[in-house]
């Protein structure tokens, strides 16, 4: 049984929503964040990346930054930029990018479901990144960025999404990257109860994106439980802001690799050993980048030529779902086995490029600072959920979800 609650939303006025809405804090550098907000006094990055309000020399993890985030949010409320809803509601959030639409339910998921593994993870988290968001959430006393969750199958939830998104939306705007964002809300308690009951019929939710934000929100909740002698379990800190999508509506993009050397091999010798150990190598005849068309297939860009590599069955016959992922097979047999890159998280010889950049970006990088690029076939949602169900962890840089959820549209105060 899964618990997802309605909540009192703090949200921008309709007139300012498009200016407030911002990309997640962790997809840009501090310098890029400063550039994004310089002509926009309403950007939510002024709260999520509060160092943009301060001198560029400030330590972005200083108490001054977290206090500035808290004070800026309070000022946004005081100035009427943000308003507090007077009733608890669920919301619906649709994004349309390049003709693809995905619509999720916005509500507050239970930290107990996370702690008891009914909200399933597929990534390790880093303590330093957790500490930053723990301080941010605890100081601001709000969940400022929603967690991106998904569920397998629920006709009841799917039908509720359809019925509740046929009316006039609260917000409807197109962001600077061409993505359309539309938000609706429920308007009566009966619909709210239907949504809550439909979630109870699920056995699990899965984190698609936002593992660090989720872990941090949970740890803040646990901390506040321990500090509250009169804790009941109904306090807002027991629940964290989430957008929950049906898995069949989501698209995972490819997550591609760039290599700075061939571990001493010449291009010719490298291709020979790939064909000996990894799979059949075919030089591409068509112009332009090669995009893999199926699982267990990769593209190689080397010496300004594209090649298709189909993995041999012998290297794909792994017992565990996580070891059958293309990125895991690639890591074990090519990156580690041939190029000697044993830890892609720390090895400076490898870099990664999300599929949103396109394959031409890989070619550009090979002109500048890489000698070879690897184009990947996207990991499927079914594979992701199978790995999570088994309690395993995906290899680094396995999935790239797009479009990114905007922060600052709906906020959950705790």
C-alpha positions as MATLAB code, in Angstrom:
seq = 'XXXXXXXXXXXXXXXXXXXXXXXXXXXXXXXXXXXXXXXXXXXXXXXXXXXXXXXXXXXXXXXXXXXXXXXXXXXXXXXXXXXXXXXXXXXXXXXXXXXXXXXXXXXXXXXXXXXXXXXXXXXXXXXXXXXXXXXXXXXXXXXXXXXXXXXXXXXXXXXXXXXXXXXXXXXXXXXXXXXXXXXXXXXXXXXXXXXXXXXXXXXXXXXXXXXXXXXXXXXXXXXXXXXXXXXXXXXXXXXXXXXXXXXXXXXXXXXXXXXXXXXXXXXXXXXXXXXXXXXXXXXXXXXXXXXXXXXXXXXXXXXXXXXXXXXXXXXXXXXXXXXXXXXXXXXXXXXXXXXXXXXXXXXXXXXXXXXXXXXXXXXXXXXXXXXXXXXXXXXXXXXXXXXXXXXXXXXXXXXXXXXXXXXXXXXXXX';
ca = [
       0.000    0.000    0.000;
       1.337    3.416   -1.037;
       0.494    6.667    0.747;
       0.317    9.891   -1.269;
      -1.367   12.864    0.390;
      -2.851   16.110   -0.873;
      -1.187   19.263    0.451;
      -1.463   23.011    0.952;
       0.520   24.347   -1.992;
       2.569   27.493   -1.983;
       2.554   28.612   -5.602;
       3.193   31.649   -7.804;
       0.488   33.903   -9.153;
      -0.733   32.993  -12.613;
       0.873   36.091  -14.107;
       4.338   35.284  -12.730;
       4.428   31.485  -12.926;
       6.420   31.314  -16.164;
       9.036   33.681  -14.711;
       9.232   31.853  -11.386;
       9.511   28.320  -12.808;
      13.138   27.174  -13.021;
      15.167   24.133  -13.952;
      16.277   21.891  -11.048;
      19.115   23.324   -9.001;
      21.489   20.470   -9.851;
      21.508   20.694  -13.651;
      23.605   23.855  -13.804;
      26.710   25.350  -12.242;
      26.652   28.344   -9.933;
      28.008   30.485  -12.767;
      25.263   29.296  -15.123;
      22.616   29.936  -12.456;
      23.827   33.533  -12.078;
      23.526   34.026  -15.812;
      20.008   32.572  -15.854;
      18.654   34.939  -13.178;
      20.390   38.188  -14.090;
      17.342   39.617  -15.910;
      14.700   37.789  -13.887;
      14.017   38.888  -10.304;
      11.307   36.213   -9.941;
      13.331   33.113  -10.857;
      13.023   30.313   -8.324;
      16.772   29.803   -8.657;
      16.996   32.779   -6.294;
      15.773   30.296   -3.675;
      17.083   26.962   -4.974;
      20.528   28.448   -5.772;
      20.441   31.366   -3.341;
      24.116   32.197   -3.844;
      22.986   34.033   -7.005;
      21.741   36.814   -4.691;
      25.171   37.171   -3.070;
      28.711   38.105   -4.055;
      30.296   35.598   -6.441;
      33.052   34.861   -3.932;
      30.705   33.423   -1.313;
      30.985   29.735   -0.420;
      27.870   28.188   -1.988;
      27.553   25.808    0.980;
      27.769   28.516    3.651;
      25.029   29.178    6.188;
      24.608   32.584    4.559;
      23.362   30.912    1.373;
      20.788   28.721    3.145;
      19.569   31.665    5.243;
      19.275   33.775    2.090;
      17.135   31.063    0.491;
      14.784   31.109    3.504;
      14.582   34.897    3.580;
      14.026   35.181   -0.171;
      11.119   32.741   -0.085;
       9.557   34.686    2.794;
       9.977   37.898    0.822;
       8.363   36.345   -2.266;
       5.363   35.469   -0.096;
       5.268   38.937    1.498;
       5.407   40.596   -1.920;
       2.537   38.490   -3.245;
       4.669   36.684   -5.816;
       3.688   33.421   -4.127;
       0.318   32.618   -2.580;
      -0.753   29.908   -0.126;
      -3.689   27.715   -1.131;
      -6.338   27.580    1.592;
      -7.277   23.932    0.997;
      -5.311   20.744    0.570;
      -5.392   19.537   -3.022;
      -3.689   17.284   -5.515;
      -2.393   18.784   -8.740;
      -1.677   17.507  -12.239;
       1.424   18.524  -14.169;
       1.802   17.968  -17.922;
       4.926   18.543  -19.955;
       5.039   18.434  -23.753;
       8.412   18.304  -25.503;
       8.868   17.616  -29.201;
       5.330   16.261  -29.421;
       5.743   13.864  -26.493;
       3.407   14.456  -23.531;
       3.681   13.140  -19.986;
       1.217   13.951  -17.221;
       1.745   13.194  -13.545;
      -0.082   13.647  -10.266;
       1.484   16.096   -7.813;
       1.137   15.076   -4.198;
       3.212   14.300   -1.131;
       4.686   10.809   -0.811;
       5.399    9.165    2.536;
       8.894    9.053    4.025;
       7.879    5.718    5.598;
       7.263    4.257    2.148;
      10.802    5.348    1.288;
      12.328    3.996    4.517;
      10.514    0.660    4.124;
      11.483    0.374    0.438;
       8.039    0.713   -1.050;
       9.518    3.690   -2.876;
      12.292    1.928   -4.745;
      15.677    3.368   -5.617;
      18.133    2.537   -8.387;
      21.048    4.894   -7.611;
      23.620    5.426   -4.907;
      23.609    8.892   -3.359;
      26.604   10.998   -2.346;
      26.769   12.276    1.201;
      28.070   15.731    0.239;
      25.144   16.290   -2.142;
      22.690   15.062    0.481;
      24.095   17.399    3.144;
      23.575   20.416    0.888;
      19.880   19.670    0.301;
      19.310   18.636    3.915;
      20.522   22.072    5.017;
      18.481   23.753    2.301;
      15.186   21.941    3.084;
      15.639   22.247    6.844;
      16.492   25.954    6.730;
      13.831   26.942    4.206;
      11.369   24.543    5.879;
       9.944   23.555    2.515;
      10.371   21.064   -0.296;
      11.289   23.363   -3.145;
      11.959   20.782   -5.864;
       9.608   17.852   -6.582;
      10.850   14.258   -6.738;
      10.220   12.522  -10.075;
       8.411    9.231   -9.290;
       6.662    6.652  -11.469;
       4.280    3.718  -11.103;
       3.776    0.594  -13.181;
       0.040    0.235  -13.852;
      -3.104    1.817  -12.457;
      -6.202    2.275  -14.589;
      -7.803    4.197  -11.728;
      -5.002    6.774  -11.579;
      -4.751    6.958  -15.361;
      -8.478    7.670  -15.647;
      -8.317   10.313  -12.933;
      -5.499   12.053  -14.787;
      -7.592   12.097  -17.970;
     -10.763   13.368  -16.287;
      -9.052   16.063  -14.239;
      -7.043   17.566  -17.108;
     -10.007   18.327  -19.346;
     -10.858   21.541  -17.501;
      -9.301   24.999  -17.353;
      -5.692   24.835  -16.084;
      -4.138   26.887  -13.312;
      -1.016   27.483  -15.388;
      -0.128   27.001  -19.028;
       3.133   28.331  -20.458;
       6.050   27.455  -22.708;
       9.506   27.689  -21.133;
      12.558   29.081  -22.867;
      13.604   25.611  -24.052;
      10.331   25.068  -25.914;
       8.715   22.732  -23.344;
       5.053   23.387  -22.602;
       4.070   23.187  -18.926;
       0.418   22.897  -17.862;
      -0.915   22.502  -14.311;
      -4.409   21.666  -13.061;
      -5.824   21.098   -9.579;
      -8.609   18.997   -8.148;
     -11.667   20.944   -7.078;
     -13.500   18.706   -4.634;
     -12.793   16.378   -1.739;
     -14.395   13.362   -3.432;
     -11.807   13.394   -6.244;
      -9.054   13.833   -3.667;
     -10.241   10.733   -1.811;
     -10.360    8.751   -5.079;
      -6.747    9.655   -5.797;
      -5.603    8.725   -2.309;
      -7.417    5.380   -2.470;
      -6.026    4.595   -5.932;
      -2.479    5.067   -4.677;
      -3.209    2.686   -1.796;
      -3.791   -0.059   -4.365;
      -0.187    0.209   -5.597;
       2.566   -1.989   -4.189;
       5.427    0.350   -5.071;
       6.592    3.646   -6.525;
       9.930    4.078   -8.275;
      12.300    7.029   -8.217;
      12.941    8.042  -11.796;
      15.003   11.138  -11.010;
      15.891   13.050   -7.852;
      17.523   10.459   -5.594;
      19.530   13.071   -3.661;
      16.551   15.384   -3.161;
      14.451   12.427   -2.017;
      17.036   11.105    0.441;
      17.516   14.602    1.844;
      13.786   15.212    2.302;
      13.474   11.897    4.147;
      16.414   12.667    6.437;
      14.960   16.053    7.320;
      11.686   14.320    8.161;
      13.414   11.775   10.377;
      15.362   14.555   12.103;
      12.170   16.471   12.864;
      10.434   13.346   14.113;
      13.202   12.807   16.608;
      13.040   16.425   17.758;
       9.246   16.462   18.189;
       8.164   14.809   21.438;
       4.518   15.085   20.357;
       5.094   13.542   16.917;
       1.921   11.936   15.491;
       2.940   10.919   11.971;
       0.568   13.388   10.345;
       2.947   16.357   10.348;
       3.899   17.749    6.935;
       7.553   16.759    7.383;
       6.439   13.109    7.120;
       5.691   13.624    3.425;
       7.725   14.990    0.513;
       6.708   16.763   -2.681;
       6.524   14.469   -5.719;
       5.263   14.348   -9.287;
       4.148   10.779   -9.996;
       3.842    9.646  -13.624;
       2.527    6.435  -15.195;
       5.635    4.637  -16.446;
       4.144    4.060  -19.898;
       4.102    7.830  -20.495;
       7.789    8.406  -19.783;
      10.710    8.440  -22.174;
      14.312    7.769  -21.153;
      16.910    9.302  -23.426;
      20.289    7.835  -24.246;
      23.255    8.646  -21.998;
      26.374    8.653  -24.147;
      30.099    8.299  -23.442;
      33.180   10.254  -24.517;
      36.723    8.876  -24.216;
      39.899   10.927  -24.070;
      42.251    8.109  -25.106;
      42.277    4.509  -26.344;
      44.530    3.134  -23.600;
      47.506    2.964  -25.963;
      45.703    1.247  -28.846;
      45.737    2.633  -32.359;
      42.234    3.134  -33.824;
      42.760    0.116  -36.073;
      43.905   -2.153  -33.256;
      41.119   -0.908  -31.007;
      38.450   -1.839  -33.558;
      40.054   -5.272  -33.985;
      39.968   -6.038  -30.273;
      36.390   -4.747  -30.040;
      35.377   -7.205  -32.753;
      37.329   -9.963  -31.021;
      35.842   -9.443  -27.547;
      32.695   -7.302  -27.739;
      30.711   -7.748  -30.932;
      30.482   -7.429  -34.683;
      31.757   -4.099  -35.989;
      30.141   -2.598  -39.093;
      31.224    0.685  -40.661;
      28.199    2.910  -41.219;
      27.522    3.866  -44.809;
      25.034    6.666  -44.220;
      26.106   10.223  -43.497;
      25.664   11.602  -40.008;
      25.782   10.095  -36.519;
      24.719    6.533  -35.813;
      21.878    6.096  -33.323;
      21.542    2.506  -32.026;
      18.199    0.953  -32.929;
      17.942   -1.829  -30.358;
      19.213   -3.174  -27.062;
      22.761   -4.651  -27.020;
      23.898   -2.323  -29.784;
      26.158    0.746  -29.585;
      27.622    3.279  -31.975;
      31.327    4.199  -32.056;
      32.617    7.470  -33.496;
      36.331    7.176  -34.168;
      38.590    8.945  -36.681;
      35.551   10.828  -38.036;
      33.793    7.567  -38.899;
      30.743    5.934  -37.309;
      30.567    2.207  -36.594;
      27.761   -0.016  -35.341;
      28.722   -2.650  -32.752;
      26.299   -5.499  -31.961;
      27.217   -7.261  -28.723;
      27.902  -10.976  -28.873;
      25.293  -13.081  -27.077;
      28.054  -14.562  -24.925;
      28.661  -11.257  -23.093;
      24.936  -10.546  -22.616;
      24.004  -13.754  -20.784;
      24.118  -12.420  -17.235;
      21.946  -13.716  -14.409;
      20.975  -10.375  -12.834;
      18.900   -7.747  -14.614;
      21.376   -5.005  -13.709;
      24.242   -6.900  -15.354;
      22.256   -7.284  -18.603;
      21.965   -3.511  -19.058;
      23.880   -2.188  -22.048;
      25.754    0.288  -19.851;
      26.805   -2.559  -17.514;
      27.917   -4.793  -20.395;
      29.820   -1.865  -21.902;
      31.472   -1.024  -18.600;
      32.577   -4.575  -17.834;
      33.743   -5.632  -21.272;
      34.885   -2.478  -23.059;
      35.490    0.415  -20.696;
      37.133   -1.694  -17.993;
      38.097   -4.776  -19.997;
      39.783   -2.960  -22.893;
      40.308    0.675  -21.890;
      41.149    0.107  -18.202;
      38.497    2.503  -16.882;
      37.445    0.697  -13.711;
      35.621    3.526  -11.953;
      33.768    5.795  -14.403;
      32.638    8.003  -11.503;
      36.173    9.259  -10.888;
      38.268    8.444  -13.980;
      39.097   11.654  -15.873;
      39.530    9.725  -19.123;
      35.770    9.384  -19.569;
      32.990   11.935  -19.821;
      29.232   11.624  -20.317;
      26.672   13.455  -22.447;
      22.915   13.264  -21.952;
      20.909   12.474  -25.052;
      19.215   15.882  -24.967;
      22.435   17.286  -26.474;
      22.090   15.176  -29.613;
      24.663   12.982  -31.347;
      26.197   15.852  -33.292;
      27.477   17.072  -29.926;
      29.544   13.874  -29.688;
      31.175   14.673  -33.017;
      31.918   18.218  -31.878;
      33.545   16.961  -28.687;
      35.731   14.575  -30.706;
      36.978   17.611  -32.606;
      37.892   19.341  -29.335;
      38.850   17.100  -26.416;
      37.864   13.460  -27.028;
      39.209   10.772  -29.321;
      36.123    8.536  -29.391;
      32.406    8.736  -28.652;
      29.983    5.936  -27.821;
      26.278    6.354  -28.601;
      23.947    4.221  -26.485;
      20.485    2.718  -26.830;
      18.294    4.146  -24.027;
      17.680    2.075  -20.907;
      14.010    1.085  -20.692;
      11.643    1.824  -17.802;
      11.043   -1.921  -17.510;
      14.777   -2.495  -17.007;
      14.989    0.325  -14.463;
      12.091   -1.074  -12.437;
      13.451   -4.634  -12.638;
      16.756   -3.437  -11.199;
      14.979   -1.521   -8.433;
      12.712   -4.498   -7.641;
      15.817   -6.646   -7.148;
      17.319   -4.082   -4.781;
      20.233   -3.424   -7.119;
      21.841   -0.172   -8.209;
      22.177    1.006  -11.786;
      25.654    1.729  -13.153;
      26.500    5.455  -13.177;
      25.010    7.553  -15.969;
      22.472    4.913  -16.993;
      19.391    7.082  -17.556;
      18.629   10.591  -18.748;
      15.064   11.793  -18.245;
      13.775   14.701  -20.261;
      12.033   17.082  -19.933;
      13.148   18.083  -16.459;
      10.512   18.961  -13.867;
      10.407   22.688  -13.192;
      10.937   23.822   -9.618;
       9.053   26.751   -8.132;
       5.624   25.953   -9.589;
       4.353   24.084   -6.514;
       6.070   24.156   -3.115;
       5.332   22.042   -0.048;
       5.943   23.794    3.283;
       6.902   21.554    6.196;
];
